[in-house]
């Protein structure tokens, strides 16, 4: 329903947007709140787009009375008044969106589409809850889950009975006379606070329904889906036409459906086909193993097992090259050569990222030992109260559960950078370096070089470079990069494009900016923007 006292605006909203294309129907229009309220009983609109200031009854009063009368809808305010009291009243009424006039049709359409998505999501969730409440075959379901869980974790043995006979007894949909394989879905735990469903049992039931409805067509309904600990696991029969590329289309849809209905990112591992249910344990382990590849390849959502993916029995503690890099990092730290320490840390991370046969637990443990060395170094080299103590504890607690290499890398670099900042801030800085710092802060977005700044502070470039290392632990160029990156972070939170930020802070090449940003933060500018938006 569109409620607007200005006829031209009301007709413009209705006629300039092709609502039918988006499966939206304008069920009614009204010129004021009183007229709209009288229409509510007969129309019962799902979404109301209304002005505030109107004759007879304002839009906010109309919304308030409509809700008091028991009507359920999503309200979008469209007004020319940027008044705090209006905004405050709208929040109290749980208004979905607040749009200021003049507004582009696309802005209005996007708000309505988001409201529509919210309503559809709620309807779908109500259906899931209703299905769970009326689910009667719960005892067989529990037996099925218990049995499949045992089969996933243990090889065939007499203690679990004859698997071929058990399948029909538990009314399993899978067929033992046909090849089958296992797939595993990992739900990102860092999104737990953002789960749309608070009830964990309903969440699990909903996840299983999404997986079953999305994948059943590929497996011709010969599919079982259960929760095994914190992972969603399916086992399905495949036919002669099975190929990873054909399954990929369904997995793409599965990723999309989890995002649409639960706003939940997922990662998927798929095991190799096996001839019978007696080998299901092997396919389960394969799915579990390839899912760990997401640690190194965060950009992919699903992974298929290949023979070359089988685990390589290598222990990270025996890696001599890695040990040499770690010794060099620690040596540079104690010699207060902080730029060299950071360069070696970069080499350490690059080396690990190339050696992807190391399991994530081994890599995270190695990173943790470096953090402990940093702690010892700081305690022995500073008398200042460490303000980032709480952050450090939080970061250390996160380290064992880091799901991706980029996450681990980012936290490690944060800790290193914070330590270096604290240690270099403790002592008074040489006046020549202070003047150079001022020039950088005032003209960082220009074409600065070591030579040009050295000329301005009346010293040689070699002497200025030596002073920077002596006073700050980093060379001139690294300090310039660090300052530019700190300014870039501010601009990236304001939704500038990456290339725009690069230009604004003194980089003509976007790729150079991105690689420098990642060196000092552990993530790319795009990833930083995405994380900032999620945090908001």
Secondary structure, 3 states (H helix, E strand, C coil): CEECCCHHHHHHHHHHCCHHHHCCCCCCEECCHHHHHHHHHHHCCCEEEECCCCCCCCHHHHHHHHHHCCCCCEEEEEECCCCHHHHHHHHHCCCCEEEECCCCHHHHHHHHHHHHHHHHHHHHHHHHHHHHHCCCCHHHHHHHHHHHHHHHHCCCCHHHCCHHHHHHHCCCCCCCCCCEEEEEEEECHHHHHHCCCCCHHHHHHHHHHHHHHHHCCCCCCCEEEEEECCEEEEEEECCCCCCHHHHHHHHHHHHHHHHHHHCCCEEEEECCCECCHHHHHHHHHHHHHHHHHHHCCCCCCEEECCHHHCCCCCCHHHCHHHHHHHHHHHHHHHCCCHHHHHHHHHHHHHHHHHCCCCCHHHHHHHHHHHHHHHHHHHHHHCCCCCCCHHHHHHHHHHHCCCCCHHHHHHHHHHHHHHHHHHHHHCCCCCHHHHHHHHHHHHHCCCCCCHHHHHHHCCCCHHHHHHHHHHHHCCCHHHHHHHHHHHHHHHHHCCCCCHHHHHHHCCCCCHHHHHHHHHHHHCCCHHHHHHHHHHHC
